[in-house]
Amino acid sequence: MLLVVNDRGYSVYRQVRTENGRRVQKSIGKSQVLIDALAHKRFLMEKLKRLDRNIGLIEGIYGASISLEDGDIFAVMPKSFAALDRAAVILGHGSRRKDWPCPVRDGVYPEEARLDIEPERRFEWACSPYAENTSFLEMKKYLSAKGVLCRSKSEAAILGIYDSLGIPYHYDEVLYLNGALRSPDIIGCRADGAFVFHEHLGLSSGDYLQKNNARLKIYGNAGIFPGKNLILTYDRQDGTIDLGLIKAVIEDAYRL
């Protein structure tokens, strides 16, 4: 287990384990790989406790199930973990990449962040590793035309539009927005290097609507707005999508 101790203003990292029935602490220095791995293990242990408690409870009848949202679990972790890279704790590996900037992950507001490179190199960025959302992986079962596993048929079809228009993108990337973890469906990059965020909202009622409103508020506080750097698209009432309309909206946002 990972123990983070504040020693005269510095964070000291220790591995806690049991040897011959005794609790032993061992300093692990600043090995980021080991720190990330142990922090991720602690996070998974907390998540497992919640899953165990939810077993046998029927949500909506007993109302006793506990949230399994990553952000809610992180909130009950030891306060000392706040100094760590939150995405690394949840995903099990560091999210900071020196090669490419990320608008929010590097603490820069999206409207101020851009890839200051030749337009052609945006596709190199699109193929670079990034911290992808790993929550509910079993829902990622719909393949896009280029083989990206998506959470819905609509998202898979929309990625097909991006591919056909030659727009570089990351799908379902984890970002840190003003204290909250979010993963926009798509983060694309325009020819001028500016990032554009795209959320496809499948439903428009009930709890889903409330969650969408809360998400848009977080985006707004981070400088991400519709008509500026945020694309919002929707399913029709019957669950289908208008690919022609969505393509036109994307073309407008990317000034194609």
C-alpha positions in Angstrom: 0.0 0.0 0.0 1.2 3.6 -0.7 1.6 6.0 2.3 2.2 9.7 1.5 3.8 11.6 4.4 4.4 15.4 4.6 7.8 16.0 6.0 8.7 19.7 6.5 6.7 20.6 3.4 8.0 17.8 1.2 6.0 14.7 0.2 7.7 11.4 1.3 6.5 8.2 -0.4 6.6 4.9 1.5 5.4 1.4 0.6 3.6 -0.3 3.5 3.4 -4.1 3.5 3.2 -7.1 5.9 6.2 -9.3 6.5 6.1 -12.2 8.9 2.9 -10.8 10.5 4.5 -7.3 11.0 3.6 -4.0 9.3 6.7 -2.7 7.5 7.3 0.7 5.9 9.9 1.1 3.2 10.9 4.4 1.5 10.5 4.2 -2.3 12.1 7.6 -3.1 10.6 9.3 -6.1 10.0 6.3 -8.4 7.0 7.7 -10.3 6.2 4.3 -11.8 6.0 2.6 -8.4 4.1 5.5 -6.9 1.5 5.4 -9.6 1.2 1.6 -9.4 0.7 1.7 -5.6 -1.7 4.6 -5.7 -3.7 2.9 -8.4 -3.8 -0.3 -6.2 -5.2 1.8 -3.3 -7.8 3.3 -5.5 -8.9 -0.2 -6.8 -9.1 -1.5 -3.2 -11.6 1.3 -2.4 -13.5 0.6 -5.5 -13.7 -3.1 -4.6 -15.1 -2.3 -1.2 -17.9 -0.4 -2.8 -18.6 -3.2 -5.3 -18.8 -5.7 -2.5 -21.3 -3.6 -0.6 -23.4 -3.1 -3.7 -23.7 -6.9 -4.3 -27.2 -8.0 -3.6 -28.7 -4.5 -3.4 -31.2 -3.6 -6.1 -30.8 0.0 -7.1 -34.0 1.9 -7.1 -35.7 -0.4 -4.7 -33.5 -0.3 -1.7 -31.6 2.8 -2.7 -28.5 1.6 -0.7 -26.0 1.3 -3.5 -22.9 3.5 -3.4 -21.6 5.6 -6.2 -18.9 4.0 -8.3 -18.0 7.2 -10.1 -14.2 7.7 -10.2 -14.4 11.2 -8.8 -16.6 10.1 -5.8 -14.2 7.3 -5.0 -11.2 9.7 -5.2 -12.9 12.1 -2.8 -12.8 9.6 0.0 -9.1 8.7 -0.6 -6.5 10.1 2.0 -6.0 13.8 1.6 -2.3 13.3 1.0 -3.3 11.7 -2.4 -4.5 15.1 -3.6 -0.8 15.9 -4.4 -0.6 13.1 -6.9 -1.7 13.1 -10.5 -5.4 12.2 -10.2 -5.5 10.4 -13.6 -2.4 8.4 -12.6 -4.2 7.2 -9.4 -7.3 6.2 -11.3 -5.7 4.8 -14.4 -2.6 3.2 -12.9 -0.1 5.2 -15.0 1.1 8.8 -15.4 -0.9 11.0 -17.8 1.5 13.8 -18.3 3.3 13.5 -21.6 6.2 15.8 -22.4 5.8 15.3 -26.2 2.4 17.0 -26.6 0.5 19.6 -24.5 -3.0 18.9 -23.2 -5.3 21.8 -22.7 -6.5 21.1 -19.2 -4.1 18.4 -18.0 -1.2 20.9 -18.0 -3.2 23.5 -16.1 -3.8 25.7 -19.1 -7.3 26.9 -20.0 -8.5 25.3 -23.3 -9.0 28.7 -25.0 -5.3 29.4 -24.4 -3.9 26.0 -25.3 -3.0 24.9 -28.8 -0.6 22.7 -30.6 2.0 25.2 -31.8 3.3 22.9 -34.6 3.0 22.4 -38.3 -0.6 21.4 -39.2 0.6 18.0 -40.6 2.0 17.1 -37.2 -1.4 17.2 -35.7 -1.9 13.6 -36.9 1.3 12.6 -35.0 -0.4 14.0 -31.9 -3.6 12.0 -32.7 -1.6 8.8 -32.7 0.3 9.6 -29.5 -0.5 7.7 -26.3 -2.9 9.4 -23.9 -4.9 8.6 -20.7 -8.1 7.1 -22.0 -11.1 6.7 -19.7 -11.2 3.1 -18.4 -14.5 3.2 -16.6 -17.1 0.7 -17.7 -14.9 -0.8 -20.4 -17.5 -3.5 -21.0 -19.6 -0.8 -22.7 -16.9 -0.1 -25.3 -18.1 -2.7 -27.9 -19.0 -0.7 -31.0 -16.2 -0.4 -33.6 -15.7 2.7 -35.6 -14.6 2.4 -39.3 -11.0 2.6 -38.2 -11.3 0.1 -35.3 -11.7 2.4 -32.3 -13.9 0.8 -29.6 -16.7 3.2 -28.7 -19.5 3.2 -26.1 -22.3 3.6 -28.6 -23.2 3.1 -32.2 -23.7 6.9 -32.5 -20.2 7.7 -31.3 -18.7 5.1 -33.7 -20.5 6.7 -36.6 -19.4 10.2 -35.5 -15.8 9.1 -35.4 -16.3 7.9 -39.0 -17.2 11.5 -39.9 -14.0 12.8 -38.3 -12.0 10.2 -40.2 -13.7 11.1 -43.5 -13.0 14.8 -43.0 -9.3 14.2 -42.0 -9.6 15.7 -38.6 -7.1 14.4 -36.0 -8.7 13.5 -32.6 -8.4 11.7 -29.3 -11.5 9.6 -28.2 -12.6 9.5 -24.5 -9.5 11.1 -23.1 -9.4 11.8 -19.4 -8.9 15.5 -18.5 -8.7 17.4 -15.2 -11.1 20.3 -15.2 -11.1 22.6 -12.2 -11.0 19.8 -9.7 -13.2 17.3 -11.7 -12.2 14.5 -13.9 -14.0 14.5 -17.2 -13.6 12.6 -20.5 -15.1 14.4 -23.5 -16.3 12.0 -26.3 -13.8 13.6 -28.7 -11.0 16.2 -28.5 -10.0 17.3 -32.0 -7.4 19.7 -33.2 -8.0 22.4 -35.9 -5.5 23.4 -38.5 -4.6 26.5 -36.4 -3.7 24.2 -33.5 -6.8 25.0 -31.4 -8.5 22.2 -29.5 -12.2 21.5 -30.1 -14.3 19.4 -27.7 -17.2 17.3 -28.8 -19.9 15.7 -26.6 -22.7 13.6 -28.2 -25.6 13.6 -25.8 -27.8 10.6 -26.4 -30.7 11.3 -24.0 -32.5 14.5 -23.0 -34.5 13.6 -19.8 -34.3 12.4 -16.2 -31.0 11.8 -14.4 -29.1 11.8 -17.7 -30.2 15.4 -18.4 -29.2 16.5 -14.9 -25.7 14.9 -15.4 -25.4 16.7 -18.8 -26.2 20.0 -17.3 -23.7 19.5 -14.5 -21.1 18.5 -17.1 -21.7 21.6 -19.2 -21.4 23.8 -16.1 -17.9 22.3 -15.4 -16.9 22.9 -19.1 -18.1 26.5 -18.9 -16.1 27.1 -15.8 -13.0 25.9 -17.7 -13.7 28.1 -20.7 -15.2 25.5 -22.9 -18.4 26.8 -24.6 -20.7 25.9 -27.4 -20.1 28.0 -30.5 -16.5 28.6 -29.3 -14.7 25.4 -28.7 -17.4 22.9 -27.8 -19.6 20.9 -30.2 -22.9 19.4 -28.8 -24.8 16.9 -30.9 -27.8 14.8 -30.0 -29.8 11.7 -30.8 -33.2 12.1 -32.3 -36.3 11.2 -30.2 -36.3 7.7 -31.7 -32.7 7.1 -30.9 -31.3 7.6 -34.4 -28.9 10.3 -35.4 -28.8 12.8 -38.4 -25.3 12.1 -39.7 -25.6 14.8 -42.4 -26.5 17.5 -39.8 -23.7 16.4 -37.5 -21.2 16.5 -40.3 -22.3 20.0 -41.1 -21.9 21.1 -37.5 -18.4 19.5 -37.3 -17.3 21.2 -40.6 -18.5 24.6 -39.3 -16.6 24.1 -36.0 -13.4 23.2 -37.9 -14.0 25.8 -40.6 -13.8 23.3 -43.4 
